[in-house]
Amino acid sequence: MKIFIGSDHAGFEYKSKIKEWLDKSGYSVEDVGPFKYDPKDDYPTYSFKVAEQVAKTKDSYGVIIARSGIGESIVANKVTGVRAVSFFGKPPKDFLKMSRMHDNTNVLCFGSEFVTLPEAKKAITIWLKTEFKNETRHKRRLKEISDYEKKHWRN
């Protein structure tokens, strides 16, 4: 499993810590930037980078960290094939599990202003370890989304 990680200026410090933790946990992690702190770094640049990598890399996931996680999710969901979820802290377990089991989310966004580092690690662990249910109704709904994307956006 490949994990792409990115942030803006507000998530830069968290990104470094989470990347190190994911590496130590045995995941294959690719940092798409930024690689040095710049207070002018905006979330769309790195959110698009993460989402595009996830969309073109089979069996991959993305983690985007910024101030809130809201704009990052909006950006990531503009990329065909990406299903991003924003996480805002407690309680993570059922919310994140459902996002994976029912919607097969592949990008997790959260904000350093709302989620502590321990909460982030717990959330990422739950999210990555939860499998898509692959039930007919869930597959049907995801197909409706991908059919719409193909018809209205890109092939």
C-alpha positions in Angstrom: 0.0 0.0 0.0 1.3 3.4 -1.0 0.5 6.5 0.9 0.9 10.0 -0.6 1.2 12.8 2.0 1.1 16.6 1.6 0.3 19.8 3.4 0.2 23.5 3.3 2.1 25.8 5.6 -0.4 25.2 8.5 0.1 21.4 8.3 3.8 21.3 7.6 4.9 20.4 11.1 2.3 17.7 11.4 3.1 16.3 8.0 6.7 15.7 8.9 5.8 13.9 12.2 3.1 11.8 10.5 5.3 10.8 7.6 8.0 9.7 10.1 5.4 7.7 12.1 4.0 6.1 8.9 7.5 5.2 7.7 8.3 3.6 11.1 4.9 1.7 11.0 6.0 0.0 7.8 4.0 2.0 5.2 5.5 3.1 1.9 5.1 6.9 2.1 5.7 9.5 -0.6 5.9 13.1 0.4 4.6 15.4 -2.4 5.6 18.6 -0.5 6.2 21.1 0.6 9.7 20.2 1.6 10.5 23.3 3.6 8.2 25.6 5.6 6.9 28.6 3.6 4.1 30.6 5.1 2.8 31.4 1.6 2.2 27.7 0.7 -1.5 27.3 -0.1 -3.5 24.1 0.3 -4.7 23.7 -3.3 -1.2 23.1 -4.7 -0.4 20.2 -2.4 -4.0 18.9 -2.2 -4.1 18.5 -6.0 -0.7 16.8 -5.9 -1.8 14.2 -3.4 -5.2 13.6 -5.1 -3.6 13.2 -8.6 -1.1 10.7 -7.3 -3.8 8.7 -5.6 -6.0 8.8 -8.7 -3.3 7.4 -10.9 -1.7 4.9 -8.5 -3.6 1.6 -7.9 -4.2 0.7 -4.2 -2.9 4.0 -2.9 -4.2 6.4 -0.3 -3.6 10.0 0.5 -3.3 12.1 3.6 -3.6 15.9 3.5 -2.9 18.1 6.5 -3.6 21.8 6.6 -5.4 24.2 9.0 -8.9 22.8 8.8 -9.1 19.9 6.4 -12.2 21.4 4.7 -10.7 23.1 1.6 -8.3 20.2 1.2 -11.2 17.8 0.9 -13.0 20.1 -1.6 -9.9 20.3 -3.7 -9.1 16.5 -3.6 -12.7 15.7 -4.5 -12.3 17.6 -7.8 -9.9 14.9 -9.0 -11.7 12.1 -10.8 -11.4 8.9 -8.9 -10.8 10.5 -5.5 -13.2 10.2 -2.6 -11.8 12.4 0.1 -13.2 12.7 3.6 -12.5 15.5 6.2 -11.9 14.5 9.8 -12.4 16.9 12.6 -11.5 14.9 15.7 -13.4 12.9 18.2 -15.1 10.5 17.8 -13.1 9.0 15.0 -14.0 5.3 15.1 -17.4 4.9 13.5 -17.2 8.0 11.2 -13.9 6.9 9.6 -14.8 3.3 9.5 -18.1 4.1 7.6 -16.2 6.4 5.2 -14.0 3.4 4.2 -16.6 0.6 4.5 -19.4 2.3 2.5 -17.7 5.0 0.4 -14.2 3.5 -0.1 -12.6 6.8 0.6 -9.0 7.1 -0.5 -7.9 10.5 0.8 -8.1 11.6 4.4 -7.9 15.3 5.2 -7.7 17.0 8.5 -6.6 20.2 10.1 -3.8 20.8 12.6 -6.0 23.4 14.3 -8.7 20.9 15.1 -7.0 17.5 15.5 -4.2 16.7 17.9 -1.3 14.6 16.7 -2.3 11.6 18.8 -5.9 11.9 17.4 -4.5 12.1 13.9 -2.4 9.0 14.4 -5.4 7.1 15.8 -7.7 8.3 13.0 -5.2 7.4 10.3 -4.7 3.9 11.8 -8.4 3.3 11.9 -9.0 4.6 8.4 -6.1 2.6 6.8 -7.1 -0.6 8.5 -10.8 -0.5 7.6 -11.7 -2.4 4.5 -14.3 -1.5 1.9 -17.3 -3.8 2.4 -17.6 -4.4 -1.4 -21.3 -5.0 -1.0 -23.5 -4.6 -4.1 -25.3 -1.5 -2.8 -21.9 0.3 -2.1 -20.4 -0.8 -5.4 -23.5 0.5 -7.2 -23.3 3.9 -5.5 -19.6 4.3 -6.3 -20.3 3.3 -9.9 -22.9 6.0 -10.1 -20.2 8.5 -9.0 -17.7 7.2 -11.5 -20.2 7.1 -14.3 -21.0 10.8 -13.6 -17.3 11.7 -13.6 -16.8 10.0 -16.9 -19.9 11.6 -18.5 -19.4 15.1 -17.2 -15.7 15.5 -16.5 -12.9 13.3 -17.8 -12.5 9.9 -19.3 
